[in-house]
Amino acid sequence: MARKKFIAIAGNIGAGKTELTSFLCRKYGLTPFFEPNEENPYLADFYRDMKTWAFRSQLFFLTAKFRLQRQMERSQGTALQDRTLYEDAEIFAKNLHRQRFIDKRDWGMYRDLYETFSQTLAPPDLMIYLRCPVRTLRQRIRLRGREMEQDIPPAYLKRLNGLYEEWFSGYKLSPVLVLPTDKLDYLTNLVDRVDLFQQIEKHL
């Protein structure tokens, strides 16, 4: 019996993670695991006042993603996750710490918890990184119309993009497939779609 696989999709807010997750699940019959944005009771408050709510919001995401990944490990067949706990810690929480929205004491506790969680989890078999410039991210955020996201500053998205590049420059947990989602149209362009499928199948 072939070992079940774990594919992760990484990318900034508005990069197209949920869209690609749904698309690949339809193509390959995968089990999707989506980011629990709607379940986070701190998220709307966080976007209004990042300094007050940053630590609590990130702690929710970290523990929710840990539970989700453990659930994924118990599921049948190949699983596909829309943003992992690695991104929560290495991109979003780290950005908030660097902006001094999460202080040194809370950051130390958060990192201890993250390292404890991550050591107990199996890493992805493939990480798909959706690279996308800030201008395109902002267009997509406006189009999808989530009210709490509409006032996200461009500088915040730019810092996150920088952290993604920094993290992936040293990422060693799994093979990485980088997709420039402002240039690829795998949803309607047959050539882009075939190329995407071939690259995924080569890794898996």
VENJO-V406477 format. One record per backbone hydrogen bond with DSSP energy under -1.0 kcal/mol. CO is the residue of the C=O (numbers start at 1). NH is the residue of the N-H. Records with the same first field share a line. If there is no record, write none. Layout:
CO->NH ; NH
This chain:
5->79
6->125 ; 126
7->81
8->128
9->83
10->130
12->15
16->20
17->21
18->22
19->23
20->24
21->25
22->26
23->27
24->28
25->29
31->80
33->82
35->37
37->40
42->46
43->47
44->48
45->49
49->53
50->54
53->57
54->58
55->59
56->60
57->61
58->62
59->63
60->64
61->65
62->66
63->67
64->68
65->69
66->70
67->71
68->72
69->73
70->74
78->31
79->7
80->33
81->9 ; 83
84->88
85->89
86->90
87->91 ; 92
88->93
91->95
92->96
93->97
94->98
95->99
96->101 ; 102
97->100
103->107
104->108
105->109
106->110
107->111
108->112
109->113
110->114
111->115
112->116
113->117
114->118
115->119
117->120
126->8
127->177
128->10
129->179
131->181
133->137
134->138
135->139
136->140
137->141
138->142
139->143
140->144
141->145
146->149
147->150
149->152
153->157
154->158
155->159
156->160
157->161
158->162
159->163
160->164
161->165
162->166
163->167
164->168
165->169
167->170
175->127
177->129
179->131 ; 181
180->183 ; 184
185->189
189->193
190->194
191->195
192->196
193->197
194->198
195->199
196->200
197->201
198->202
199->203
200->204
